[in-house]
């Protein structure tokens, strides 16, 4: 039925299909949560680095924007 599951989720058809649907839902939800968590981590790290120079995150990003520097995670990473 379902590999990687335990007990009735592995052996019984109805429980296995419910488990599959739940796992697909969790995977979809958690992909978005992972992006959210990485964005907050990204902001925290930039903020910590900017504070070494007497700026906060919003001032730093505003300065980058005025200097036409693309500082999105997609472009930097």
BALOBA-1460 file (C-alpha; in Angstrom, 3 decimals):
// residues 77
<rec num="1" residu="x" x="0.000" y="0.000" z="0.000"/>
<rec num="2" residu="x" x="2.102" y="2.918" z="1.289"/>
<rec num="3" residu="x" x="5.829" y="2.599" z="1.757"/>
<rec num="4" residu="x" x="7.369" y="4.330" z="4.725"/>
<rec num="5" residu="x" x="4.236" y="4.233" z="6.882"/>
<rec num="6" residu="x" x="3.529" y="2.224" z="10.023"/>
<rec num="7" residu="x" x="0.627" y="0.077" z="11.115"/>
<rec num="8" residu="x" x="-2.768" y="0.499" z="9.496"/>
<rec num="9" residu="x" x="-1.577" y="3.328" z="7.256"/>
<rec num="10" residu="x" x="0.592" y="0.780" z="5.547"/>
<rec num="11" residu="x" x="-1.869" y="-2.123" z="5.382"/>
<rec num="12" residu="x" x="-5.424" y="-0.761" z="5.080"/>
<rec num="13" residu="x" x="-6.597" y="0.918" z="1.876"/>
<rec num="14" residu="x" x="-8.730" y="3.688" z="3.411"/>
<rec num="15" residu="x" x="-6.121" y="4.641" z="6.023"/>
<rec num="16" residu="x" x="-3.395" y="4.543" z="3.386"/>
<rec num="17" residu="x" x="-5.277" y="6.853" z="1.012"/>
<rec num="18" residu="x" x="-6.070" y="9.252" z="3.885"/>
<rec num="19" residu="x" x="-2.413" y="9.232" z="4.880"/>
<rec num="20" residu="x" x="-1.384" y="9.959" z="1.308"/>
<rec num="21" residu="x" x="-3.768" y="12.909" z="1.040"/>
<rec num="22" residu="x" x="-2.582" y="14.301" z="4.352"/>
<rec num="23" residu="x" x="1.054" y="13.901" z="3.383"/>
<rec num="24" residu="x" x="0.483" y="15.744" z="0.096"/>
<rec num="25" residu="x" x="-1.249" y="18.560" z="1.977"/>
<rec num="26" residu="x" x="1.588" y="18.787" z="4.512"/>
<rec num="27" residu="x" x="4.200" y="18.831" z="1.750"/>
<rec num="28" residu="x" x="2.388" y="21.670" z="-0.048"/>
<rec num="29" residu="x" x="1.949" y="23.662" z="3.175"/>
<rec num="30" residu="x" x="5.483" y="23.105" z="4.394"/>
<rec num="31" residu="x" x="7.078" y="24.202" z="1.123"/>
<rec num="32" residu="x" x="5.525" y="27.608" z="1.712"/>
<rec num="33" residu="x" x="6.496" y="27.616" z="5.378"/>
<rec num="34" residu="x" x="10.092" y="26.789" z="4.443"/>
<rec num="35" residu="x" x="10.237" y="29.817" z="2.149"/>
<rec num="36" residu="x" x="8.751" y="31.962" z="4.920"/>
<rec num="37" residu="x" x="11.297" y="30.714" z="7.453"/>
<rec num="38" residu="x" x="14.236" y="31.271" z="5.112"/>
<rec num="39" residu="x" x="13.032" y="34.792" z="4.398"/>
<rec num="40" residu="x" x="12.902" y="35.613" z="8.130"/>
<rec num="41" residu="x" x="16.366" y="34.056" z="8.589"/>
<rec num="42" residu="x" x="17.663" y="36.100" z="5.637"/>
<rec num="43" residu="x" x="16.268" y="39.311" z="7.154"/>
<rec num="44" residu="x" x="17.689" y="38.520" z="10.608"/>
<rec num="45" residu="x" x="21.169" y="37.923" z="9.185"/>
<rec num="46" residu="x" x="21.121" y="41.089" z="7.076"/>
<rec num="47" residu="x" x="19.831" y="43.078" z="10.046"/>
<rec num="48" residu="x" x="22.642" y="41.764" z="12.271"/>
<rec num="49" residu="x" x="25.251" y="42.667" z="9.660"/>
<rec num="50" residu="x" x="23.772" y="46.109" z="9.043"/>
<rec num="51" residu="x" x="23.728" y="46.912" z="12.766"/>
<rec num="52" residu="x" x="27.510" y="46.495" z="12.845"/>
<rec num="53" residu="x" x="27.618" y="49.636" z="10.712"/>
<rec num="54" residu="x" x="24.987" y="51.572" z="12.661"/>
<rec num="55" residu="x" x="22.050" y="50.864" z="10.354"/>
<rec num="56" residu="x" x="18.939" y="48.796" z="10.753"/>
<rec num="57" residu="x" x="17.466" y="46.491" z="8.105"/>
<rec num="58" residu="x" x="15.056" y="49.005" z="6.601"/>
<rec num="59" residu="x" x="17.690" y="51.744" z="6.319"/>
<rec num="60" residu="x" x="20.132" y="49.309" z="4.726"/>
<rec num="61" residu="x" x="17.604" y="48.036" z="2.191"/>
<rec num="62" residu="x" x="16.529" y="51.598" z="1.394"/>
<rec num="63" residu="x" x="20.158" y="52.503" z="0.700"/>
<rec num="64" residu="x" x="20.548" y="49.493" z="-1.578"/>
<rec num="65" residu="x" x="17.364" y="50.432" z="-3.397"/>
<rec num="66" residu="x" x="18.566" y="54.010" z="-3.930"/>
<rec num="67" residu="x" x="21.884" y="52.681" z="-5.254"/>
<rec num="68" residu="x" x="19.994" y="50.392" z="-7.687"/>
<rec num="69" residu="x" x="21.427" y="47.212" z="-6.128"/>
<rec num="70" residu="x" x="19.297" y="44.111" z="-6.531"/>
<rec num="71" residu="x" x="19.437" y="42.407" z="-3.103"/>
<rec num="72" residu="x" x="16.736" y="39.758" z="-3.461"/>
<rec num="73" residu="x" x="17.681" y="36.282" z="-2.255"/>
<rec num="74" residu="x" x="17.060" y="34.888" z="-5.745"/>
<rec num="75" residu="x" x="19.617" y="37.233" z="-7.279"/>
<rec num="76" residu="x" x="22.230" y="36.957" z="-4.520"/>
<rec num="77" residu="x" x="22.158" y="33.184" z="-3.952"/>
